């Protein structure tokens, strides 16, 4: 599909400038004044809405490979595009695990097929290879082969391996080869089955809990290993407020460490779990209001680099039992932009949203700076911060219909998305 020549009137850029934008041939042809001889194929009045790059989501699962009954690339990639996300980064914990070139090639091929289904615009896919074979934490996976096959980094997505020497050696190798290592900060020996925050709620219901120390000890260990090896360690999906000062101190020392948090961790806390509804069974678990406040402050001051969706689609069968024996996760892809805007409240600005959802995530994946500028790719989103709507599971476009955001009123809405200059329509 060829990209039409599109004129966007009165859009607000990240720096607060209100201007017109002109999209042509898949790029931003001009800002302000139209190019000589310009003739529009399409026009839109932004009326002050924010024109920003399409988001890069650092952690989103799409059901494949392994769980097509929950979701598929064909179902989720168009949803992501319509929600203002241009690139989804898939963790390696599918079935099979992304620990060899054949799985990388399978994902690449199927993502390409999904992008051409039903004439719907679709987000692109980046992959993380597994740090260890089978994600088992016992043997280092063929990291260089995974990168050469197209992975944007490697990951241990289910927590620290039990054998920390394996992690140390893998980080040594990664540092020498310029590979970013993504790790979920969890010391599993402290929380082998924990599904709630270790507090009064878990104690009252007699549910296995996950203490804050299971995360903070892991964060401290990762920082020390990053210091020793010089590797770039990306710490993904924070949930504990006490992790934030650890990161701040590491960055002040110049240690190469970055971090992200899921949007729902900024919006929600364990108070929503009074009835233990399985929609709020998440990993990492929701913690206290003080934890959520500390995470929001870390996002605002830049200690936490990025916000992701942590989209983990689950079908109804996976969420019908009592919370401790249900599957963790939910559908969070299509509300990423308004969820972050709502969580930040008065601290939300176009510059801050661009940093958290576009610029920093792209840098973590080695994709360079995401920006709206003359000559840059016309992968952009028009976000109206002044409208609100209620999240309703029955209207989700995702194949998965269970979300921890159900019933919440969210501020802001994605008005339009362009990928390579082509307007993306919401899938029906």
Buried (B, 14 or more C-beta within 10 A) or exposed (E): EEBBBBBBEBBBBBEEEEBBBBBBEBBBBBBEEBEEEEEBEEEBEBEEBBBBBBBBBBBBBBBBBEBBEBBBBBBBBBBBBBBBBBBBBBBBBBEBBBBBBEBBEBBEEBBEEBBEBEEBBBBBBBBBBBBBBEBBBEEBBBBBBBBEBBBBBBBBBBBBBEBEEBBBEBBBBBBEEEBBBBBBBBBBEBBEEBBBBBBEBBEEBEBEBBBBBBBBBBBBBBBEBBBEBBBBBBBBBBBBBBBBEBBBEBBEEEBBBBBBBBBBBBBBBBEBBEEBBBBBBBBBBBBBEEBBEBBBBBBBEEBBBBBBBBBBBBBEEBBEEEBBEBBBBBBBBBBBBBBBBBBBEEEBBBBBBBBBBBBBBBBBBBBEEBBBEEEBBBBBBBBBBEEBBEBEBEEBBBBBBBBBBBEBEBBBBBBBBBBBBBBBBBBE
